[in-house]
Amino acid sequence: MMDKKKMLIEKFSKIRSDVESFINEINIEEVKTQVNSFIQDARKEVLDKVVDKDLKEIKKRLEREKNEIEAKALKFLNKQKKELDALQSKLDKVIGMINVKMNKTAGKTTKKKASAPTKKTEKKAVSPKRKVPLPKSTKKAPVQKATAKKPNIKKPTRRHS
């Protein structure tokens, strides 16, 4: 049994030396960078797929919402247009009625003006002109304008204490 144990220990030590030599031959930093680049590439692929999927869903939802909003806006605009048309027709009717009344009253007022009696104007008696001697100088004396002086009122000032 000892032989088997010795053989097993020798084989284990040989495998250990092979592994250590293999590790020494391979640069661990290269392996780390390769593994990191592999992980980053995998992340990018996964994220791109997820982002593309999400973007497609978002685009579909936005398109659907846009169509719903456009439909609601069209309904609203059509409703407002109908209301404006109704108001315009009412306004046209009212204006038409006012024009008819104006034409009727205009015809009546012209008849009244023609039949209205004219008043006689009385002439006022002209008073006789007085003879006033003209002043010898034609120069006018300078006229001084009367201006009122503003009262000198002092405004109260704030005192800081």
C-alpha positions in Angstrom: 0.0 0.0 0.0 2.8 2.3 0.5 3.8 2.0 -3.0 0.4 3.1 -4.1 0.6 6.1 -1.8 4.0 7.0 -3.0 2.9 6.6 -6.6 -0.2 8.8 -6.0 1.9 11.4 -4.3 4.4 11.4 -7.2 1.6 11.7 -9.7 0.0 14.5 -7.7 3.3 16.4 -7.5 3.9 15.9 -11.3 0.4 17.3 -12.0 1.1 20.1 -9.7 4.4 21.0 -11.4 2.7 20.7 -14.8 0.0 23.1 -13.7 2.5 25.6 -12.2 4.6 25.5 -15.4 1.5 26.0 -17.5 0.5 29.0 -15.3 4.0 30.4 -15.6 3.9 30.1 -19.4 0.6 31.9 -19.7 0.4 35.6 -18.8 -2.5 36.0 -16.4 -3.0 39.7 -17.3 -3.7 38.7 -20.9 -6.3 36.2 -19.7 -7.9 38.8 -17.5 -8.2 41.3 -20.3 -9.6 38.6 -22.6 -12.2 37.6 -20.0 -13.1 41.3 -19.4 -13.5 42.0 -23.1 -15.6 38.9 -23.5 -17.8 40.0 -20.6 -18.1 43.5 -22.0 -19.0 42.2 -25.5 -21.7 40.0 -24.0 -23.1 42.9 -22.0 -23.2 45.1 -25.1 -25.0 42.4 -27.1 -27.5 41.8 -24.3 -28.1 45.5 -23.7 -28.5 46.2 -27.4 -31.1 43.5 -27.7 -32.9 44.7 -24.7 -32.7 48.4 -25.7 -33.8 47.5 -29.3 -36.7 45.6 -27.9 -37.6 48.4 -25.5 -37.3 51.0 -28.2 -39.6 49.1 -30.5 -42.2 48.9 -27.7 -41.8 52.6 -26.9 -42.1 53.6 -30.5 -45.3 51.5 -30.9 -46.8 53.0 -27.7 -45.9 56.6 -28.8 -47.4 56.0 -32.3 -50.5 54.6 -30.7 -50.8 57.6 -28.3 -50.1 60.0 -31.2 -52.9 58.5 -33.2 -55.3 58.7 -30.2 -54.4 62.3 -29.6 -54.9 63.2 -33.2 -58.3 61.5 -33.3 -59.3 63.4 -30.2 -58.0 66.7 -31.6 -60.0 66.1 -34.8 -63.2 65.4 -32.9 -62.6 68.5 -30.8 -62.0 70.7 -33.8 -65.0 69.3 -35.7 -67.2 70.0 -32.6 -65.8 73.5 -32.3 -66.3 74.1 -36.0 -70.0 73.0 -35.7 -70.5 75.4 -32.8 -68.8 78.2 -34.7 -71.0 77.5 -37.7 -74.1 77.5 -35.5 -73.1 80.8 -33.9 -72.3 82.3 -37.3 -75.7 81.4 -38.6 -77.4 82.9 -35.5 -75.3 86.0 -36.0 -76.2 86.2 -39.6 -79.9 85.9 -38.7 -79.6 88.7 -36.0 -77.7 91.0 -38.4 -80.4 90.3 -41.1 -83.1 91.2 -38.6 -81.3 94.4 -37.6 -80.8 95.4 -41.2 -84.5 94.8 -41.9 -85.5 96.9 -38.9 -82.9 99.6 -39.9 -84.4 99.8 -43.4 -87.9 100.1 -42.0 -87.0 102.8 -39.5 -84.9 104.6 -42.1 -87.9 104.8 -44.4 -90.1 106.1 -41.5 -87.6 108.7 -40.4 -87.2 110.1 -43.8 -91.0 110.6 -44.1 -91.1 112.3 -40.7 -88.3 114.7 -41.7 -90.1 115.7 -44.8 -93.4 116.4 -43.0 -91.9 118.2 -40.1 -92.9 122.0 -40.1 -90.1 124.5 -40.4 -89.6 127.2 -37.8 -89.5 130.8 -38.7 -86.4 132.5 -37.6 -86.7 136.0 -36.0 -84.2 138.6 -36.8 -82.7 140.4 -33.8 -82.7 144.1 -33.8 -79.3 145.5 -34.5 -78.1 147.9 -31.9 -76.7 151.1 -33.3 -72.9 151.4 -33.4 -71.3 153.6 -30.8 -68.6 155.9 -31.9 -65.6 155.2 -29.8 -62.4 157.2 -30.4 -59.5 154.9 -31.4 -56.5 155.1 -29.1 -53.6 157.1 -30.6 -51.0 154.3 -30.2 -51.6 151.0 -31.8 -49.0 149.3 -29.7 -50.4 147.0 -27.1 -49.1 147.1 -23.6 -47.2 144.0 -22.5 -49.5 141.7 -20.6 -48.1 140.0 -17.6 -49.4 136.5 -16.9 -50.5 135.9 -13.4 -49.0 132.7 -12.1 -49.6 131.3 -8.7 -46.6 130.4 -6.7 -46.4 126.9 -5.3 -46.3 126.8 -1.6 -43.0 125.6 -0.2 -43.9 122.4 1.6 -41.2 120.3 3.1 -41.6 116.6 3.0 -41.0 114.8 6.3 -37.8 112.8 6.3 -37.2 109.5 8.1 -35.0 109.6 11.0 -33.0 106.4 11.6 -32.4 105.7 15.3 
